[in-house]
Amino acid sequence: MGTKGWVIFATVAVAVLGGLIYMSGKDKIDVSEFNKDAIITANEKNGNIGDNFLGPKNGKVVLIEYGDFQCPGCGTAHPRIKALTDRYSDSLVFIFRNLPLTSIHPNALTAAATAEAAGLQGKYWEMHNKIYESQKEWSSASIGDRGAIFRSYAASLNLDLDKFDVDVASDAVKQKISFDQAIFKATKLKQSTPTFVLNGELVPDATWGDDKAFDSFIREKLTAAGVTLPEETADQE
């Protein structure tokens, strides 16, 4: 790798690290006007970056994950969530909001910024999945190495790397992450990751940690909302 490339990585790493200081002001964001249990669109307070979501925009059942990309529990939950969102793609809304626990996961903030920067080029979920599925590769990386790793993911997704370098360290992305954290604080739930909320109801750990229990919980909510359910498959029975 050339000198220019390393300079870019170092610059991005320092800028994102500086975001920790910036994010100390997240509690000052007034989010009282927003419905925390529904899709929040782009606005001035979230850096004009709306919620990243899957499923029907006007869906009646909304599952929200407050997650940390470096959290092992979130990594374990990822394939389970992916299976559920695929299974109920026509009826279940899934929103991912950033809750990086930077005191114990030093690379979580950079990972969140990487996903949001990819989202600005229309590749949020591709990057989201890549980061989780490669968690062991980058979770213990140094500041310098993590920048190179995440940038390689951006390259693999054919992103405009110059734009990615700017966006990953931008005030807009920092604001989006801070906004997500402020929304979580407004839930008054205990800070832990992953935290799942289904139609405003906290999903117990014992439920989201069990494939059949989680699936059943979602089906109950969909049924209550009058949604016609897809037929159960053998692995659900």
C-alpha positions as CSV (number, residue, x, y, z in Angstrom):
1,M,0.0,0.0,0.0
2,G,1.3,3.4,-0.9
3,T,2.1,6.3,1.4
4,K,-1.0,8.2,0.3
5,G,-3.2,5.3,1.3
6,W,-1.8,5.1,4.8
7,V,-2.2,8.8,5.2
8,I,-5.9,8.5,4.3
9,F,-6.3,5.7,6.8
10,A,-4.6,7.6,9.5
11,T,-6.6,10.8,8.8
12,V,-9.9,8.9,8.9
13,A,-9.0,7.0,12.0
14,V,-8.1,10.2,13.9
15,A,-11.2,12.0,12.6
16,V,-13.5,9.2,13.7
17,L,-11.7,8.9,17.1
18,G,-12.3,12.6,17.5
19,G,-16.0,11.8,17.1
20,L,-16.0,10.3,20.6
21,I,-15.5,13.8,21.9
22,Y,-18.2,15.1,19.5
23,M,-20.6,12.4,20.6
24,S,-20.3,13.5,24.3
25,G,-22.9,16.0,23.3
26,K,-25.5,13.4,22.2
27,D,-27.5,13.8,25.4
28,K,-28.2,17.4,24.5
29,I,-30.2,16.3,21.4
30,D,-33.9,16.8,22.1
31,V,-35.7,13.9,20.5
32,S,-39.0,14.3,22.3
33,E,-40.8,15.2,19.0
34,F,-40.0,11.8,17.5
35,N,-41.9,8.5,17.7
36,K,-39.0,6.2,18.8
37,D,-41.0,3.1,17.9
38,A,-41.4,4.0,14.2
39,I,-39.2,4.8,11.3
40,I,-37.6,8.2,11.7
41,T,-36.9,9.9,8.4
42,A,-34.0,12.2,7.6
43,N,-34.0,15.5,9.5
44,E,-31.7,18.2,10.8
45,K,-31.2,16.4,14.1
46,N,-30.0,13.1,12.7
47,G,-27.6,14.7,10.2
48,N,-30.3,14.3,7.4
49,I,-29.7,10.5,7.6
50,G,-32.9,8.7,8.3
51,D,-33.3,5.2,9.9
52,N,-31.9,2.3,8.0
53,F,-34.7,-0.2,7.7
54,L,-35.9,-3.3,5.8
55,G,-39.5,-4.3,5.0
56,P,-42.5,-2.3,4.1
57,K,-42.3,1.4,5.0
58,N,-45.9,1.4,6.3
59,G,-45.7,-2.0,8.1
60,K,-47.8,-2.5,11.2
61,V,-45.1,-4.4,13.1
62,V,-41.8,-2.8,13.8
63,L,-38.7,-4.6,15.2
64,I,-35.9,-2.3,16.3
65,E,-32.4,-3.3,17.2
66,Y,-30.1,-1.0,19.2
67,G,-26.8,-2.6,18.3
68,D,-23.1,-2.4,18.6
69,F,-21.1,-3.9,15.6
70,Q,-18.3,-5.1,17.9
71,C,-20.6,-6.7,20.5
72,P,-20.3,-10.5,20.4
73,G,-23.9,-10.9,21.3
74,C,-25.0,-8.7,18.4
75,G,-22.8,-10.8,16.1
76,T,-24.5,-13.9,17.4
77,A,-27.9,-12.4,16.9
78,H,-27.2,-11.2,13.3
79,P,-27.9,-14.4,11.4
80,R,-31.1,-14.9,13.5
81,I,-32.3,-11.4,12.6
82,K,-31.3,-11.9,8.9
83,A,-33.4,-15.1,8.8
84,L,-36.4,-13.4,10.4
85,T,-36.2,-10.3,8.1
86,D,-36.0,-12.6,5.1
87,R,-38.9,-14.7,6.2
88,Y,-41.2,-11.8,7.0
89,S,-39.9,-9.3,4.4
90,D,-43.4,-8.5,3.2
91,S,-44.8,-7.6,6.6
92,L,-42.1,-7.0,9.3
93,V,-40.2,-3.6,9.5
94,F,-36.7,-4.0,10.9
95,I,-34.8,-0.9,12.0
96,F,-31.1,-0.9,13.1
97,R,-30.0,1.9,15.3
98,N,-26.4,2.5,16.5
99,L,-25.5,2.0,20.1
100,P,-21.7,1.7,20.1
101,L,-20.5,0.9,23.7
102,T,-17.2,2.6,23.1
103,S,-15.9,2.1,26.7
104,I,-15.6,-1.6,26.1
105,H,-15.7,-1.8,22.3
106,P,-13.1,0.6,20.9
107,N,-13.8,-0.2,17.3
108,A,-17.6,0.0,17.5
109,L,-17.9,3.7,16.6
110,T,-15.7,3.3,13.5
111,A,-17.7,0.3,12.4
112,A,-21.0,2.3,12.8
113,A,-19.6,5.2,10.9
114,T,-18.4,2.8,8.1
115,A,-21.9,1.4,7.8
116,E,-23.6,4.8,7.7
117,A,-21.0,6.1,5.2
118,A,-21.8,3.1,2.9
119,G,-25.5,3.9,3.4
120,L,-24.9,7.3,1.8
121,Q,-23.9,5.4,-1.3
122,G,-26.9,3.1,-1.1
123,K,-25.0,0.1,0.4
124,Y,-26.0,0.3,4.0
125,W,-27.2,-3.3,4.4
126,E,-24.5,-4.8,2.3
127,M,-21.9,-3.1,4.6
128,H,-23.9,-3.9,7.8
129,N,-23.9,-7.6,6.9
130,K,-20.2,-7.6,5.9
131,I,-19.1,-5.9,9.2
132,Y,-21.1,-8.4,11.3
133,E,-20.1,-11.4,9.3
134,S,-16.4,-10.4,9.5
135,Q,-16.5,-9.3,13.1
136,K,-13.6,-11.6,14.2
137,E,-11.4,-10.0,11.5
138,W,-11.6,-6.4,12.8
139,S,-12.8,-6.5,16.4
140,S,-9.3,-6.6,17.9
141,A,-7.6,-4.5,15.2
142,S,-5.5,-1.4,16.0
143,I,-6.7,2.1,15.1
144,G,-4.5,2.0,12.0
145,D,-5.4,-1.5,10.9
146,R,-9.2,-1.1,11.4
147,G,-9.2,1.8,8.9
148,A,-7.6,-0.3,6.3
149,I,-9.9,-3.2,6.9
150,F,-13.1,-1.1,6.7
151,R,-11.8,0.7,3.6
152,S,-11.2,-2.7,2.0
153,Y,-14.8,-3.6,2.7
154,A,-15.9,-0.3,1.0
155,A,-13.7,-1.3,-2.0
156,S,-15.3,-4.8,-2.2
157,L,-18.7,-3.1,-2.4
158,N,-17.5,-0.9,-5.3
159,L,-18.0,2.3,-3.3
160,D,-16.5,5.6,-4.4
161,L,-13.6,5.5,-1.9
162,D,-12.9,9.2,-2.0
163,K,-16.5,9.9,-1.0
164,F,-16.4,7.1,1.6
165,D,-13.3,8.6,3.2
166,V,-15.0,12.0,3.5
167,D,-18.4,10.6,4.7
168,V,-17.0,8.2,7.3
169,A,-15.5,11.1,9.2
170,S,-18.2,13.6,8.5
171,D,-20.3,15.6,11.0
172,A,-23.5,14.2,9.4
173,V,-22.5,10.6,10.2
174,K,-21.4,11.6,13.7
175,Q,-24.7,13.3,14.2
176,K,-26.7,10.3,13.0
177,I,-24.9,8.0,15.5
178,S,-25.4,10.5,18.3
179,F,-29.1,10.8,17.4
180,D,-29.5,7.0,17.5
181,Q,-28.0,7.0,21.0
182,A,-30.2,9.9,22.1
183,I,-33.3,8.0,20.9
184,F,-32.1,4.9,22.9
185,K,-31.7,7.0,26.0
186,A,-35.3,8.2,25.5
187,T,-36.5,4.6,25.8
188,K,-35.2,4.6,29.4
189,L,-34.1,1.0,28.9
190,K,-30.9,-0.4,30.5
191,Q,-28.0,0.2,28.2
192,S,-27.0,-3.2,26.8
193,T,-26.5,-4.6,23.3
194,P,-28.3,-6.0,21.5
195,T,-31.5,-4.5,22.7
196,F,-34.6,-5.4,20.7
197,V,-37.9,-3.6,20.8
198,L,-41.0,-5.0,19.0
199,N,-43.9,-2.5,18.6
200,G,-42.7,-0.6,21.6
201,E,-42.3,-3.8,23.8
202,L,-38.9,-4.9,25.0
203,V,-38.0,-8.4,23.7
204,P,-36.6,-10.4,26.6
205,D,-33.1,-11.9,26.3
206,A,-34.5,-15.4,26.6
207,T,-36.8,-14.7,23.7
208,W,-34.5,-13.2,21.2
209,G,-31.8,-15.7,22.2
210,D,-34.0,-18.6,21.0
211,D,-34.9,-19.0,17.3
212,K,-38.3,-20.6,17.8
213,A,-39.3,-18.2,20.7
214,F,-38.3,-15.1,18.7
215,D,-40.1,-16.3,15.6
216,S,-43.3,-17.1,17.7
217,F,-43.2,-13.7,19.3
218,I,-43.0,-12.0,15.9
219,R,-45.8,-14.1,14.5
220,E,-48.0,-13.2,17.5
221,K,-47.5,-9.5,16.9
222,L,-48.1,-9.9,13.1
223,T,-51.3,-11.9,13.8
224,A,-52.6,-9.3,16.3
225,A,-52.0,-6.7,13.6
226,G,-54.1,-8.6,11.1
227,V,-51.3,-9.7,8.9
228,T,-51.6,-12.9,6.9
229,L,-48.6,-15.0,7.9
230,P,-46.5,-17.1,5.6
231,E,-46.7,-20.8,6.2
232,E,-44.4,-22.2,8.8
233,T,-41.3,-24.1,7.6
234,A,-39.9,-27.3,9.1
235,D,-37.2,-25.4,11.0
236,Q,-39.9,-23.3,12.8
237,E,-42.0,-26.3,13.9
